Amino acid sequence: MYIKDFEVRWSDVDANRHLANSAYINFMSHTRMAFLWELGLNQKNLAIHKIGPVVFYEHMYYFKEVFPGKPVKVSLEVVGMSEDGKFFEFHHNFYDPKGRNVAHCEMMGAWISLETRNLVGLPEDFLSLFNKIERPEGFRVLTKEHTREFARVPKDLVV
């Protein structure tokens, strides 16, 4: 499991004086990019392969409020990936200074070609890095169908 520490700043707080939804999203995004960079998928290497990550969804569950001046830890676990690495699923947990789980997020995404704008599998050198990561209990091999599990599009909007 990968962990990133954050300080909750004044700018991270909403009108209710607790951590804003957008701050949770930003902390998770920063955690994901730090994880990818440490894995070797930094801006330079992503640019060489002309790919970038895209988010399909982020489902947040909030358990306790988080306030400014208190640090939080954000975890990341790779809980799913397609065989070619095209699709990935990460889970994030937020922990307060006492180690209590204050929020959870399930997110799914994919890799996009920055040239064709189509979804693509990971290059073999990146895929081999992901295949070395410890897989938690419940890890699943993703398919395109998994990316549609939560789709609730009204029939009149389907193109």
Contacts in CASP RR format, 6 or more apart in sequence:
PFRMAT RR
TARGET T0000
AUTHOR 0000-0000-0000
METHOD contacts of the structure
MODEL  1
MYIKDFEVRWSDVDANRHLANSAYINFMSHTRMAFLWELGLNQKNLAIHK
IGPVVFYEHMYYFKEVFPGKPVKVSLEVVGMSEDGKFFEFHHNFYDPKGR
NVAHCEMMGAWISLETRNLVGLPEDFLSLFNKIERPEGFRVLTKEHTREF
ARVPKDLVV
1 75 0 8 1.000
1 76 0 8 1.000
1 77 0 8 1.000
1 134 0 8 1.000
1 136 0 8 1.000
2 31 0 8 1.000
2 34 0 8 1.000
2 35 0 8 1.000
2 38 0 8 1.000
2 75 0 8 1.000
2 76 0 8 1.000
2 77 0 8 1.000
3 73 0 8 1.000
3 74 0 8 1.000
3 75 0 8 1.000
3 76 0 8 1.000
4 27 0 8 1.000
4 30 0 8 1.000
4 31 0 8 1.000
4 34 0 8 1.000
4 35 0 8 1.000
4 73 0 8 1.000
4 74 0 8 1.000
4 76 0 8 1.000
5 71 0 8 1.000
5 72 0 8 1.000
5 73 0 8 1.000
6 27 0 8 1.000
6 30 0 8 1.000
6 71 0 8 1.000
6 72 0 8 1.000
6 73 0 8 1.000
6 74 0 8 1.000
7 69 0 8 1.000
7 71 0 8 1.000
8 19 0 8 1.000
8 23 0 8 1.000
8 66 0 8 1.000
8 67 0 8 1.000
8 68 0 8 1.000
8 69 0 8 1.000
8 70 0 8 1.000
8 71 0 8 1.000
8 72 0 8 1.000
9 68 0 8 1.000
9 69 0 8 1.000
10 68 0 8 1.000
12 19 0 8 1.000
12 20 0 8 1.000
12 23 0 8 1.000
12 26 0 8 1.000
12 68 0 8 1.000
13 19 0 8 1.000
13 20 0 8 1.000
13 23 0 8 1.000
13 67 0 8 1.000
13 68 0 8 1.000
14 20 0 8 1.000
14 21 0 8 1.000
17 67 0 8 1.000
17 68 0 8 1.000
18 65 0 8 1.000
18 66 0 8 1.000
18 67 0 8 1.000
19 65 0 8 1.000
19 66 0 8 1.000
19 67 0 8 1.000
19 72 0 8 1.000
21 60 0 8 1.000
24 60 0 8 1.000
24 94 0 8 1.000
24 103 0 8 1.000
24 105 0 8 1.000
25 58 0 8 1.000
27 72 0 8 1.000
27 74 0 8 1.000
27 94 0 8 1.000
28 58 0 8 1.000
28 74 0 8 1.000
28 76 0 8 1.000
28 92 0 8 1.000
28 105 0 8 1.000
28 107 0 8 1.000
31 74 0 8 1.000
31 75 0 8 1.000
31 76 0 8 1.000
31 92 0 8 1.000
32 53 0 8 1.000
32 76 0 8 1.000
32 90 0 8 1.000
35 76 0 8 1.000
36 42 0 8 1.000
36 53 0 8 1.000
37 43 0 8 1.000
39 129 0 8 1.000
39 130 0 8 1.000
39 133 0 8 1.000
40 126 0 8 1.000
40 129 0 8 1.000
41 126 0 8 1.000
41 129 0 8 1.000
45 126 0 8 1.000
46 52 0 8 1.000
49 123 0 8 1.000
49 126 0 8 1.000
50 113 0 8 1.000
50 114 0 8 1.000
50 115 0 8 1.000
51 111 0 8 1.000
51 112 0 8 1.000
51 113 0 8 1.000
51 114 0 8 1.000
51 120 0 8 1.000
51 122 0 8 1.000
51 123 0 8 1.000
52 111 0 8 1.000
52 112 0 8 1.000
52 114 0 8 1.000
53 88 0 8 1.000
53 109 0 8 1.000
53 110 0 8 1.000
53 111 0 8 1.000
53 112 0 8 1.000
54 109 0 8 1.000
54 110 0 8 1.000
54 111 0 8 1.000
54 112 0 8 1.000
54 119 0 8 1.000
55 107 0 8 1.000
55 108 0 8 1.000
55 109 0 8 1.000
56 107 0 8 1.000
56 108 0 8 1.000
56 109 0 8 1.000
56 110 0 8 1.000
56 147 0 8 1.000
57 107 0 8 1.000
57 108 0 8 1.000
57 109 0 8 1.000
57 150 0 8 1.000
58 105 0 8 1.000
58 106 0 8 1.000
58 107 0 8 1.000
59 105 0 8 1.000
59 106 0 8 1.000
59 107 0 8 1.000
59 150 0 8 1.000
60 103 0 8 1.000
60 104 0 8 1.000
60 105 0 8 1.000
61 103 0 8 1.000
61 104 0 8 1.000
61 105 0 8 1.000
62 102 0 8 1.000
62 103 0 8 1.000
63 101 0 8 1.000
63 102 0 8 1.000
63 103 0 8 1.000
63 104 0 8 1.000
64 96 0 8 1.000
64 100 0 8 1.000
64 102 0 8 1.000
64 103 0 8 1.000
65 102 0 8 1.000
66 72 0 8 1.000
66 94 0 8 1.000
66 96 0 8 1.000
66 102 0 8 1.000
66 103 0 8 1.000
70 96 0 8 1.000
70 97 0 8 1.000
71 97 0 8 1.000
72 94 0 8 1.000
72 95 0 8 1.000
72 96 0 8 1.000
72 102 0 8 1.000
73 94 0 8 1.000
73 95 0 8 1.000
73 99 0 8 1.000
74 92 0 8 1.000
74 93 0 8 1.000
74 94 0 8 1.000
74 95 0 8 1.000
75 91 0 8 1.000
75 92 0 8 1.000
75 93 0 8 1.000
75 94 0 8 1.000
75 95 0 8 1.000
76 90 0 8 1.000
76 91 0 8 1.000
76 92 0 8 1.000
77 90 0 8 1.000
77 91 0 8 1.000
77 136 0 8 1.000
78 88 0 8 1.000
78 89 0 8 1.000
78 90 0 8 1.000
78 130 0 8 1.000
78 133 0 8 1.000
78 135 0 8 1.000
78 136 0 8 1.000
78 139 0 8 1.000
79 89 0 8 1.000
79 90 0 8 1.000
79 91 0 8 1.000
79 136 0 8 1.000
79 138 0 8 1.000
79 139 0 8 1.000
79 140 0 8 1.000
80 87 0 8 1.000
80 88 0 8 1.000
80 89 0 8 1.000
80 135 0 8 1.000
80 139 0 8 1.000
80 140 0 8 1.000
80 141 0 8 1.000
80 142 0 8 1.000
81 87 0 8 1.000
81 88 0 8 1.000
81 89 0 8 1.000
81 130 0 8 1.000
81 141 0 8 1.000
81 142 0 8 1.000
82 88 0 8 1.000
82 121 0 8 1.000
82 141 0 8 1.000
82 142 0 8 1.000
82 143 0 8 1.000
83 141 0 8 1.000
84 121 0 8 1.000
84 122 0 8 1.000
84 127 0 8 1.000
85 111 0 8 1.000
85 121 0 8 1.000
85 122 0 8 1.000
85 127 0 8 1.000
85 130 0 8 1.000
86 110 0 8 1.000
86 111 0 8 1.000
86 119 0 8 1.000
86 120 0 8 1.000
86 121 0 8 1.000
86 122 0 8 1.000
87 108 0 8 1.000
87 109 0 8 1.000
87 110 0 8 1.000
87 142 0 8 1.000
87 143 0 8 1.000
87 144 0 8 1.000
87 146 0 8 1.000
87 147 0 8 1.000
88 108 0 8 1.000
88 109 0 8 1.000
88 110 0 8 1.000
88 111 0 8 1.000
88 130 0 8 1.000
88 142 0 8 1.000
89 106 0 8 1.000
89 107 0 8 1.000
89 108 0 8 1.000
89 109 0 8 1.000
89 140 0 8 1.000
89 142 0 8 1.000
89 146 0 8 1.000
90 107 0 8 1.000
90 108 0 8 1.000
91 104 0 8 1.000
91 105 0 8 1.000
91 106 0 8 1.000
91 107 0 8 1.000
92 104 0 8 1.000
92 105 0 8 1.000
92 107 0 8 1.000
93 101 0 8 1.000
93 103 0 8 1.000
93 104 0 8 1.000
93 105 0 8 1.000
94 101 0 8 1.000
94 102 0 8 1.000
94 103 0 8 1.000
94 104 0 8 1.000
95 101 0 8 1.000
95 102 0 8 1.000
96 102 0 8 1.000
108 142 0 8 1.000
108 146 0 8 1.000
108 147 0 8 1.000
109 147 0 8 1.000
110 119 0 8 1.000
110 147 0 8 1.000
111 119 0 8 1.000
111 120 0 8 1.000
111 121 0 8 1.000
111 122 0 8 1.000
112 118 0 8 1.000
112 119 0 8 1.000
112 120 0 8 1.000
113 119 0 8 1.000
113 120 0 8 1.000
121 127 0 8 1.000
122 130 0 8 1.000
140 146 0 8 1.000
END
